[in-house]
Amino acid sequence: MIICIQGGGEFADECREMDQYFLSLIPDIEISIFAGASEHERAAQLTSENAIGYFSSLGRSAQRITDVRQAQALVLPGGSPRLLLEALLPHRDFLAELPAIWGASAGAMVLASETYLPDRGVSLPGLGFLPGRVRPHASQQEVAAPTPGVWALAEREGIVASLAEMNGESEPRRLVRQFRKA
């Protein structure tokens, strides 16, 4: 599986290089947008439209889905990690078989073994694809002084790699790339 995790501020010009690299690794796979982290249907619709337009600007078509079992390459935009985790946990085994998952902010958070829910002030088990937890919207100080077990990602920054590379199971590391603002 190819994974892309981003710190937020997704679908921006500063993310284009990172997202083009992700797409280059999955050239023939359909892009599916699941806006399950949105609090309201209108927000989900706007997020999906924004994502579809963005991926179209990168030369790839994308479609909105409301059932993750329709996904091939799954795109998980930000929003509420609680809502997204509740929507995805029942389908964890299906998700584990996907060729690619892209997550930004809440979408990145739920991919980890631990997911912090800011609206509840608690951490719960996440989907478990990545070790530790993801800290989106991290400050440059947090990124510069990493905490063990935490993927600290600033907005419009991220990592693209194979799942095996992100879990330290693959040598040499061929796909892993970290994208940071200049």
Secondary structure, DSSP 4 states (H G I P E B T S, - for coil): -EEEEE-S--SSGGGHHHHHHHHHTSTTS-EEE--TT-SSHHHHHHHHHHHHHHHHHTT--EEE-SSGGG-SEEEE-SS-HHHHHHHHGGGHHHHHT-SEEEEETHHHHTTBSEEEETTTTEEEE---SBSSEEETT--HHHHHSPPTTEEE--TT-EEEEEHHHHTT--SS--S-EEE---
